[in-house]
Structure formats: C-alpha cells, structure tokens
Amino acid sequence: MQEINLEFKEELFKTQNEIISFNCELHEHLQKAMKDFIEKHPNWDQYRIIQAAIAGFLMQNGFHNRNLTRLYIGNMFAMNFEDK
C-alpha cells in the first residue's frame, strides 16, 4: 500500500477556500454507480459526490468540526456556505 504524504506547507493555507487535487483509482463497480447516479441527478458531479462521501465518512467516524459539517451539508443540499 502506498504511503500518503501528510506534510503541509503553511503558504498553501493562506486563503479560505483551498482545493487540493489528488488522483484516485476507483473500483469499476463504484465508477459505474457514480456515472449512473450523475446521469439521473444532473445537479451532482463526481467532485461533489467524492466531497460528500469523504466528509460523511469522517463525520460518521468521530471527526467533527464546523467547516467539515458545512462542507457536508453544502454538498448534500447544494448550498454554498462561504465564511464572511
């Protein structure tokens, strides 16, 4: 299993709405399910599904904070919560 690099560079966290991209291989059945879901729900895309899934997983497994909750709720209900 490949080790994940968890080192963070401070200058990357200077703005509020950071987006970090990563490559991830998905199982064929998971890919097909996502494709079918997106075809039936055009207001969703793969990025929104992945964000909601990761946020939901973390919340269900005991990681709670306001920003994670906002991201999860925002993705689930197509809301945009920006810190003002």
N, C-alpha and C positions, 0 to 999 in steps of 0.2 A: 504494500500500500504506500502510495506516495505521501511524503510528509508535507504538511501545509506550513508555509512561512507566515508567521503571525507578527512579524516586526512591522511597526507602523512608523511612518515618517511624519513628524509633527506638522510640517508645512502642508501636508495633504489635508489637514483637518481645520483649515482656517475659514472655510465657508460653511454655511448651514446645510446646504443640500448637496452633499457629496454622493457621487455614484461611483462604485467600484465594479469594474467588469471582471468576469472570470469565465474560463471555459469549463464546461462540464459535460461529460458523456452521459446520456440518458438511455436507459433500457428501452428497447424497441417498443414494448407494450406501453410504457409511460409516454413515449413520444407520440404514439398513435392516439392515446387517450387525450393528451393535450391538444393535438390537432383537431380531433373530433369535437372537443369542448369549445375550442375557439371558433370553429365553424358554426356551432349552434349559439354561441354567445359572442357576437362581434365586438362588444364593448370590452372584451378581455383580450389580452395578448400574452405571449409566453413570459414576458418580463413581469407582468402583473401577477400571473399565476405563481411564478417562482418566488417573488417577493412575499406574497400572501402565504405561501406554503412554508417558507423559512421562518417568517415571523410567527405564524401559528404554531409551528413545531417548537420554537424557542419558548413561547409563552406557555404552552402545554407542559413543558419540561422545567418550569420554575424560573425562567429568566423574565423578569418584569421590570419595565421602565416606561416612562411616559412616551418617549419617542418611538419605541417599538410598538406600543399599543396604538399610537396614531397611525403609524405605517400600516399595521394590520387592518385596522378599521377603515382607513382610507382606501386600501386596495379592495377590501371586501365590499364596500358600499360606494366605490367610485368617487370618494371625496378627496379633496386636496387640502390637507392641513399644513399650512406653512406658518412657521413661527414668525410672529410680528413683533 
